[in-house]
Amino acid sequence: MTFASTSLPRHLLRGALGFGSLIAAFALLPAVGPASLLLLPVTLLAFRGCPTCWVIGLLETISRGKLRRDCVDGQCKLTTTA
């Protein structure tokens, strides 16, 4: 399973949406009441589960195409591509 996005700008946009809706859900709580907590599912969708999953996806998106794992005779090595 991969958490990477198709592009870095798209992944960063998902992060901005996720963190923005998370902050807004709690910042609007005094003004709107519990209805502001309806923004939390938007956070979960943007993060694909949790903020940690988003960070892992960010690292995968950045490293996509730059790192390669080769396994020969039970020995695996992580190498960079040219």
Helices and strands as residue ranges (DSSP letters): H 8-27, H 29-32, G 33-39, H 40-47, H 51-63, E 67-72, E 75-80
